[in-house]
Protein backbone atom coordinates (compact mmCIF):
# COMPACT_ATOMS: atom_id res chain seq x y z
CA UNK A 1 0.00 0.00 0.00
CA UNK A 2 1.45 3.35 -1.12
CA UNK A 3 2.16 5.83 1.59
CA UNK A 4 0.20 9.11 1.38
CA UNK A 5 1.86 12.23 2.58
CA UNK A 6 0.09 14.85 4.62
CA UNK A 7 0.04 17.15 1.63
CA UNK A 8 -1.75 14.52 -0.49
CA UNK A 9 -4.34 14.00 2.22
CA UNK A 10 -4.96 17.73 2.53
CA UNK A 11 -5.38 18.14 -1.23
CA UNK A 12 -7.47 15.04 -1.99
CA UNK A 13 -9.53 14.32 1.15
CA UNK A 14 -13.10 15.73 1.03
CA UNK A 15 -15.64 15.50 3.87
CA UNK A 16 -18.44 17.55 5.48
CA UNK A 17 -16.26 19.47 7.98
CA UNK A 18 -13.86 20.52 5.22
CA UNK A 19 -16.73 21.56 2.98
CA UNK A 20 -18.22 23.89 5.59
CA UNK A 21 -14.81 25.31 6.48
CA UNK A 22 -14.10 26.11 2.85
CA UNK A 23 -17.64 27.44 2.25
CA UNK A 24 -18.58 29.39 5.40
CA UNK A 25 -21.43 31.17 3.64
CA UNK A 26 -23.29 27.85 3.37
CA UNK A 27 -22.84 27.27 7.11
CA UNK A 28 -24.28 30.70 7.97
CA UNK A 29 -27.27 30.21 5.68
CA UNK A 30 -28.08 26.83 7.25
CA UNK A 31 -27.64 28.22 10.77
CA UNK A 32 -30.01 31.10 10.07
CA UNK A 33 -32.48 28.66 8.50
CA UNK A 34 -32.44 26.42 11.58
CA UNK A 35 -32.97 29.42 13.89
CA UNK A 36 -35.91 30.68 11.79
CA UNK A 37 -37.41 27.19 11.67
CA UNK A 38 -37.07 26.82 15.47
CA UNK A 39 -38.62 30.24 16.12
CA UNK A 40 -41.56 29.45 13.81
CA UNK A 41 -42.07 26.06 15.47
CA UNK A 42 -42.02 27.63 18.93
CA UNK A 43 -44.57 30.29 17.97
CA UNK A 44 -46.93 27.76 16.38
CA UNK A 45 -46.68 25.28 19.28
CA UNK A 46 -50.07 24.80 21.02
CA UNK A 47 -50.02 25.90 24.64
CA UNK A 48 -52.42 24.67 27.32
CA UNK A 49 -52.27 24.54 31.07
CA UNK A 50 -53.73 21.02 30.95
CA UNK A 51 -53.46 18.61 28.00
CA UNK A 52 -56.61 18.07 25.95
CA UNK A 53 -57.31 14.35 26.39
CA UNK A 54 -60.81 13.48 25.14
CA UNK A 55 -62.62 10.95 27.33
CA UNK A 56 -64.50 8.54 25.09
CA UNK A 57 -66.18 6.53 27.87
CA UNK A 58 -69.58 7.18 29.46
CA UNK A 59 -72.13 5.33 31.59
CA UNK A 60 -75.92 5.20 31.60
CA UNK A 61 -77.65 4.43 34.91
CA UNK A 62 -81.28 3.62 35.56
CA UNK A 63 -82.91 2.60 38.83
CA UNK A 64 -86.01 0.47 39.34
CA UNK A 65 -86.54 -0.08 43.07
CA UNK A 66 -87.83 -3.53 43.97
CA UNK A 67 -87.11 -5.15 40.61
CA UNK A 68 -85.10 -8.35 40.35
CA UNK A 69 -81.92 -8.66 38.29
CA UNK A 70 -83.83 -10.62 35.63
CA UNK A 71 -86.45 -7.88 35.30
CA UNK A 72 -83.71 -5.24 35.16
CA UNK A 73 -81.95 -7.15 32.36
CA UNK A 74 -85.13 -7.60 30.30
CA UNK A 75 -86.88 -4.26 30.71
CA UNK A 76 -84.02 -1.79 31.34
CA UNK A 77 -80.58 -3.06 30.33
CA UNK A 78 -81.46 -4.44 26.90
CA UNK A 79 -83.54 -1.43 25.77
CA UNK A 80 -80.76 0.94 26.89
CA UNK A 81 -78.16 -1.14 25.03
CA UNK A 82 -80.31 -1.09 21.87
CA UNK A 83 -80.74 2.70 22.08
CA UNK A 84 -77.01 3.25 22.57
CA UNK A 85 -76.12 0.86 19.72
CA UNK A 86 -78.03 3.09 17.26
CA UNK A 87 -75.05 5.45 17.34
CA UNK A 88 -72.59 4.49 14.57
CA UNK A 89 -69.44 5.64 16.38
CA UNK A 90 -69.44 2.99 19.12
CA UNK A 91 -66.10 1.25 19.60
CA UNK A 92 -66.17 -2.21 17.98
CA UNK A 93 -66.07 -4.86 20.66
CA UNK A 94 -62.97 -7.04 20.85
CA UNK A 95 -61.62 -9.69 23.19
CA UNK A 96 -59.57 -7.08 25.07
CA UNK A 97 -61.85 -4.06 24.85
CA UNK A 98 -65.54 -3.20 24.73
CA UNK A 99 -67.93 -0.93 22.93
CA UNK A 100 -71.01 -1.52 25.11
CA UNK A 101 -70.82 -3.30 28.46
CA UNK A 102 -73.64 -3.69 30.97
CA UNK A 103 -74.23 -4.77 34.55
CA UNK A 104 -77.70 -5.74 35.76
CA UNK A 105 -78.22 -5.65 39.52
CA UNK A 106 -81.38 -5.93 41.63
CA UNK A 107 -82.92 -2.48 41.41
CA UNK A 108 -80.43 -0.86 39.02
CA UNK A 109 -78.88 -1.15 35.56
CA UNK A 110 -75.48 0.18 34.44
CA UNK A 111 -74.57 0.39 30.75
CA UNK A 112 -71.01 1.47 29.89
CA UNK A 113 -70.32 3.04 26.49
CA UNK A 114 -67.03 3.62 24.69
CA UNK A 115 -66.59 5.50 21.42
CA UNK A 116 -64.14 4.55 18.69
CA UNK A 117 -60.63 5.96 19.05
CA UNK A 118 -60.76 7.87 15.75
CA UNK A 119 -63.76 9.99 16.84
CA UNK A 120 -62.86 13.66 17.40
CA UNK A 121 -66.32 15.18 18.07
CA UNK A 122 -66.86 13.22 21.29
CA UNK A 123 -69.34 15.67 22.85
CA UNK A 124 -71.52 15.62 19.75
CA UNK A 125 -71.75 11.83 19.76
CA UNK A 126 -72.50 11.67 23.48
CA UNK A 127 -75.21 14.30 23.00
CA UNK A 128 -76.75 12.10 20.31
CA UNK A 129 -76.74 9.10 22.65
CA UNK A 130 -78.23 11.21 25.46
CA UNK A 131 -81.12 12.30 23.21
CA UNK A 132 -81.86 8.67 22.34
CA UNK A 133 -81.90 7.71 26.03
CA UNK A 134 -84.17 10.63 26.91
CA UNK A 135 -86.63 9.42 24.27
CA UNK A 136 -86.50 5.98 25.88
CA UNK A 137 -87.68 7.31 29.26
CA UNK A 138 -91.32 7.30 28.08
CA UNK A 139 -91.11 3.57 27.36
CA UNK A 140 -89.74 2.44 30.72
CA UNK A 141 -91.86 0.35 33.13
CA UNK A 142 -93.80 2.16 35.81
CA UNK A 143 -91.58 3.08 38.73
CA UNK A 144 -88.36 2.88 36.71
CA UNK A 145 -86.11 5.71 35.65
CA UNK A 146 -85.32 8.26 34.60
CA UNK A 147 -82.12 7.28 32.79
CA UNK A 148 -79.06 9.22 33.91
CA UNK A 149 -76.26 9.54 31.32
CA UNK A 150 -72.86 10.62 32.63
CA UNK A 151 -70.27 11.58 30.02
CA UNK A 152 -68.32 14.43 31.61
CA UNK A 153 -65.68 12.37 33.41
CA UNK A 154 -62.93 14.43 31.83
CA UNK A 155 -64.25 17.76 33.16
CA UNK A 156 -62.90 17.53 36.67
CA UNK A 157 -62.02 20.17 39.20
CA UNK A 158 -59.94 19.91 42.34
CA UNK A 159 -60.37 21.95 45.49
CA UNK A 160 -57.91 21.65 48.34
CA UNK A 161 -58.51 23.30 51.69
CA UNK A 162 -55.84 23.59 54.34
CA UNK A 163 -56.67 24.32 57.95
CA UNK A 164 -53.92 25.16 60.39
CA UNK A 165 -53.93 26.28 64.00
CA UNK A 166 -51.17 27.70 66.19
CA UNK A 167 -49.36 25.36 68.54
CA UNK A 168 -50.60 25.24 72.11
CA UNK A 169 -48.21 26.74 74.64
CA UNK A 170 -47.02 24.91 77.74
CA UNK A 171 -49.57 26.61 80.01
CA UNK A 172 -52.51 25.40 77.93
CA UNK A 173 -51.01 21.90 77.73
CA UNK A 174 -50.73 21.75 81.51
CA UNK A 175 -54.30 22.97 82.00
CA UNK A 176 -55.68 20.39 79.58
CA UNK A 177 -53.57 17.61 81.12
CA UNK A 178 -54.95 18.44 84.59
CA UNK A 179 -58.51 18.42 83.24
CA UNK A 180 -57.97 14.99 81.65
CA UNK A 181 -56.41 13.63 84.84
CA UNK A 182 -59.32 14.94 86.93
CA UNK A 183 -61.79 13.20 84.63
CA UNK A 184 -59.95 9.84 84.70
CA UNK A 185 -59.37 9.58 88.46
CA UNK A 186 -63.04 9.20 89.59
CA UNK A 187 -63.67 6.61 86.87
CA UNK A 188 -60.75 4.49 88.04
CA UNK A 189 -61.77 4.96 91.66
CA UNK A 190 -65.15 3.34 90.97
CA UNK A 191 -63.68 0.46 88.98
CA UNK A 192 -62.87 -2.85 90.72
CA UNK A 193 -59.65 -4.44 89.53
CA UNK A 194 -58.35 -7.97 89.93
CA UNK A 195 -54.69 -8.67 90.61
CA UNK A 196 -54.03 -9.36 86.92
CA UNK A 197 -55.84 -6.28 85.59
CA UNK A 198 -53.73 -3.40 84.32
CA UNK A 199 -55.62 -0.09 83.98
CA UNK A 200 -55.25 1.56 80.56
CA UNK A 201 -56.66 4.90 79.42
CA UNK A 202 -56.41 6.05 75.79
CA UNK A 203 -57.01 9.76 75.26
CA UNK A 204 -57.75 11.55 72.01
CA UNK A 205 -57.40 15.34 72.24
CA UNK A 206 -58.85 17.88 69.82
CA UNK A 207 -59.72 21.62 69.79
CA UNK A 208 -62.20 22.73 72.44
CA UNK A 209 -64.43 24.20 69.72
CA UNK A 210 -65.32 20.65 68.60
CA UNK A 211 -68.05 18.89 70.54
CA UNK A 212 -66.99 15.49 71.94
CA UNK A 213 -70.35 14.09 70.82
CA UNK A 214 -69.21 14.27 67.18
CA UNK A 215 -66.56 11.62 67.90
CA UNK A 216 -68.84 9.07 69.56
CA UNK A 217 -69.37 6.99 66.41
CA UNK A 218 -65.63 6.57 65.92
CA UNK A 219 -65.20 5.85 69.63
CA UNK A 220 -67.84 3.09 69.55
CA UNK A 221 -66.14 1.50 66.54
CA UNK A 222 -62.80 1.73 68.36
CA UNK A 223 -64.26 0.01 71.44
CA UNK A 224 -65.79 -2.76 69.34
CA UNK A 225 -62.58 -3.56 67.47
CA UNK A 226 -60.47 -3.35 70.64
CA UNK A 227 -62.72 -5.87 72.39
CA UNK A 228 -62.84 -8.19 69.38
CA UNK A 229 -59.03 -8.29 69.15
CA UNK A 230 -58.60 -8.68 72.89
CA UNK A 231 -56.76 -5.39 73.35
CA UNK A 232 -59.16 -3.88 75.91
CA UNK A 233 -61.71 -5.28 78.35
CA UNK A 234 -64.60 -3.49 80.03
CA UNK A 235 -64.04 -0.16 78.22
CA UNK A 236 -65.75 2.97 79.51
CA UNK A 237 -65.91 6.24 77.60
CA UNK A 238 -64.97 9.54 79.23
CA UNK A 239 -66.08 12.79 77.60
CA UNK A 240 -64.58 16.17 78.37
CA UNK A 241 -63.95 19.59 76.93
CA UNK A 242 -61.50 19.05 74.08
CA UNK A 243 -60.94 15.32 74.59
CA UNK A 244 -62.51 11.89 74.59
CA UNK A 245 -60.97 8.96 76.45
CA UNK A 246 -61.51 5.23 76.79
CA UNK A 247 -60.68 3.75 80.20
CA UNK A 248 -60.34 -0.04 80.33
CA UNK A 249 -58.20 -2.91 81.54
CA UNK A 250 -55.76 -4.88 79.44
CA UNK A 251 -53.09 -7.58 79.64
CA UNK A 252 -51.27 -6.31 76.55
CA UNK A 253 -48.00 -4.40 76.58
CA UNK A 254 -47.63 -0.79 75.44
CA UNK A 255 -46.21 -1.79 72.06
CA UNK A 256 -49.22 -3.97 71.20
CA UNK A 257 -51.69 -1.30 72.28
CA UNK A 258 -49.81 1.38 70.37
CA UNK A 259 -49.73 -0.74 67.23
CA UNK A 260 -53.48 -1.35 67.44
CA UNK A 261 -54.22 2.38 67.86
CA UNK A 262 -51.95 3.29 64.92
CA UNK A 263 -53.54 0.66 62.69
CA UNK A 264 -57.06 1.80 63.63
CA UNK A 265 -56.43 5.42 62.68
CA UNK A 266 -54.66 4.47 59.45
CA UNK A 267 -57.65 2.41 58.34
N, C-alpha and C positions, 0 to 999 in steps of 0.2 A: 504494500500500500504506500503510495507516494505521500511524502510529507508535505503538508501545506503550511506555508509561512503565515505569520500574523498579517502581513500585508495582503496576501491572497484571500484570507478569511474576511478582512475588512472590505475588500473590493467586491467579493462575490456572494457573501452571505446576505440574504434578505429575509426579514421577519417583521412582525407587527411593531415591536418597539422601535426598530430602526426606521420604519416607514413614518411613524408619527414624529420621531425626532427630526427627520429630514423634511417633513411637511407639517410644520407646527400650525399652519392655518387650518388644516383639516381637524386637528385636535381641538382648537378653539371653537370651531363651528359645531363639532359634536358635543362639546361641553355645554355650550349655550343651548343647544337643542335639548339636552337632557334636563337642564335647569328649567327651561320653558315647559317641557312635558311634565316635570314634577310639580311645578306651580299650578298648571292647569288641572292635573289630577287631584291636587289638594283642594282647590277651589270647588271642583265638581263632586267631591266626596260627600255623600249623605251624612248628616249629623243628627243624632237623636240621643236624648238622655237615656232612654231605654230602647233596646232593640225591638223591632216590629216582628214578632213571631206570631203568626195567625194560629189560633186554636181551632182545630177542625173537628173537635169532639163536643157533643152535647148530650143531654139526657132529658127524657120526658117521663114525668111522674104523674100517676093518677091513683087516688085512694078510693076504696069502696069498703067502708067499715062493715064488718060482719061477714064478708064474703070469703069463701074458701079459696085455696090456691087454684083449684080446678076452675072455679067460676071466674077468677081473675084472669086466668090464661085464655079462656074462651071468649069472654065478653069485653075484656079491656086490652090485654097484651096483644092479641092477634089483630084486632082492628087498628090499634096504634101502629103496629109494625107495617100493616098494609098501607096506611096513610103516609108513613114516612117513606116507604119504598117507592111511592109515586114520584119522588124527586130523582132526577137522572144523574145527580152528581154524587151519589152514595159510593163510598169506597167498596170496591169488589171484595167480597169475603174470601179469605185464604186460610190455610191451615195455621198460620202464625198471626193473623190479624183479622179484624172484623169490620163489617160495614154497619150491620144492625145486630145488636145483642140485647137480650131481654132477661129479666128476672121476675118471676111471678111468686109473690108471697101472699099469705093470708091477709087480705085487707089492702094490698097495695101492689102496683105494677111499676116496674122500672124498665124503660127501653133506652138503650144507649145507641147513639148515632155517631158515625164518623164519615166525614167527607173525603173524597179522593184527594191525593196529595197535589195534584196539578190544578186544583181549584183556587183561584185568586180572590174572587168575590164571595168570601165566606159568609159575611153578614147577609148578603142578598139571598143566598141559598137557605140559610137558617130562617130567615123571615118567611120564605116560601113554605118551609116545613111547618113553621108556627101557624101560618094561616090554615094549612090543611088540618092541623090538630084542633084549632079553634072551631072549624066547621064540623069536626067529629064530636064535639061536646054535646050537640043536640041529639046524637044517636046513642049516647051512653045509657046504661040501665039506671033506673030510679035509685037515687042515693049515691051514685058514683060521680066522681069528678069534682071540679073541673080538671082538665089536663094542664099541668104546669110544665112548661118547656124552658129549660135553663141552658143558655148557650153563651153566656158572658163570663166564662171561667178565666179568660185572659185579661179581663178588665178588673184588676185587683188593686187595692189600696192598702197601705200599711200605716198604722198609727201607733206610735210608741210613746207611752207616758212614763215619766220617771218621777218618783216621789222620794224626797230625801228629808231627813230631819237632823237637827244638830245633836251631837253626842251629849248624853246626860253627864253632868258633873258628879264629883264624888259625894257631895252633900245629898243630891237626889238619889243616888244609888244607895246610900246608907239609909235614907228614910224609907225607900221601897223595900229594902232588905228587912228592916225592922217590922214593917207592916206584914210582910210574908211570914216572918217568924212568929209574930203574934197570932196569925191565923192558923198556923200549923200546930202550935203547942196545945190548944184545947182539944183539937181533934185527936192527937196522940194520947192525951191524958185520959180520954174516954175509951180508948181502944184497949182491949185485953190481949196481951201477947203471951205466947208460949215460949219456952226456953230456946226453941229453934227458929223463932220468927225474928227477922231483921226488918226494922221499919225503913221504908223507902218513900221519899216524897219527890215527885217530878214536878217542876214548876216551869210554866211557860209565861214569859212576861211580854207585854205589849203596851203601846201608848194608853194612857188613862182615858183618852177620848173615845176609845173603843169599848163597847159594852161587853163584859165577859159572856153574856148570854149568846152572843153571835158565834162563840167558839164551842158551844155545847155539843153540836153534832159531831165535830171532829174529836172532841173529848170522849164521847160515847163510843165512837169507832176505835179510838186508841185503847180504851178500857177493854173492849171486846177482844181485840187482837192480842192484847197483853195477857188476858186470861186464857185464851185459846192456846197460846204458845208457852204458857207456864211461867211467864216473866213476873207477873204480879198476882197476888191473891187478896181478896177482900178489898178492892179499891174503893176509895171514897173521894168524891170531887170536892174541892175547896175553891170557892169563888171570892175574888177580891178586886179592889180597884186597880186595874192595870195588870192583873195576872189571873191565871187559872192553874190549879195544882191538883195532882192526883196523889193521895196518900194511901199506901198499901203496905203489905208485907211481901218479902221475897227471899228466896234462898239462892238467888243468882248473884254473881260478882258484878262489880261496877262495869267491867268491860262488856259483859253480856248485855246488861241493861243499856249501856250506851250504844252498843251496836244495834239493838232493837229500835231505840228511839231514832237513830240516824236513818235506818232503813225505812221506818214508818214515814218520816217527813220527806224522804226522797221519792217515795211512791205516791 
